[in-house]
Amino acid sequence: MQRYIFFFATKKTGAVSQQYVNRILNEACKKSNLGKHVTSHVLRHSFASQLV
């Protein structure tokens, strides 16, 4: 059995779910008055597009 150690993790579960990341992104967008819907998936694709 492999055991994974996550750099970003919550104390409760030991991992970070996609829903948790999306909630944090949503809160940050509201605080910054960005006015756009940002999800972890959008962020991932933006990063990949920037690499290309």
C-alpha positions as CSV (number, residue, x, y, z in Angstrom):
1,M,0.0,0.0,0.0
2,Q,1.4,3.4,-1.0
3,R,1.1,6.3,1.3
4,Y,1.0,9.8,-0.2
5,I,2.1,12.9,1.5
6,F,0.3,16.0,0.3
7,F,2.0,19.4,0.5
8,F,-1.4,21.2,0.6
9,A,-3.7,19.3,2.9
10,T,-6.4,19.9,5.5
11,K,-6.0,18.6,9.0
12,K,-9.3,16.7,8.9
13,T,-8.8,14.6,5.8
14,G,-5.1,14.9,5.0
15,A,-5.9,16.0,1.4
16,V,-7.5,18.8,-0.5
17,S,-10.7,18.2,-2.5
18,Q,-11.6,19.9,-5.8
19,Q,-14.6,21.4,-4.0
20,Y,-12.5,22.9,-1.3
21,V,-10.2,24.5,-3.9
22,N,-13.2,25.8,-5.8
23,R,-14.7,27.3,-2.7
24,I,-11.4,29.1,-1.8
25,L,-11.1,30.4,-5.4
26,N,-14.7,31.6,-5.3
27,E,-14.1,33.5,-2.1
28,A,-10.9,35.1,-3.4
29,C,-12.7,36.2,-6.6
30,K,-15.5,37.8,-4.6
31,K,-13.0,39.6,-2.3
32,S,-11.0,40.9,-5.3
33,N,-14.2,41.9,-7.2
34,L,-12.9,40.0,-10.2
35,G,-16.4,39.4,-11.6
36,K,-15.5,36.1,-13.3
37,H,-16.3,32.5,-12.5
38,V,-13.0,30.8,-11.7
39,T,-12.7,27.1,-10.9
40,S,-9.7,24.8,-10.3
41,H,-10.3,23.4,-13.8
42,V,-10.2,26.9,-15.4
43,L,-7.0,27.6,-13.4
44,R,-5.4,24.4,-14.6
45,H,-6.2,25.1,-18.3
46,S,-5.0,28.7,-18.0
47,F,-1.7,27.4,-16.6
48,A,-1.3,24.8,-19.3
49,S,-2.1,27.3,-22.0
50,Q,0.5,29.7,-20.6
51,L,3.1,26.9,-20.8
52,V,2.4,26.3,-24.5
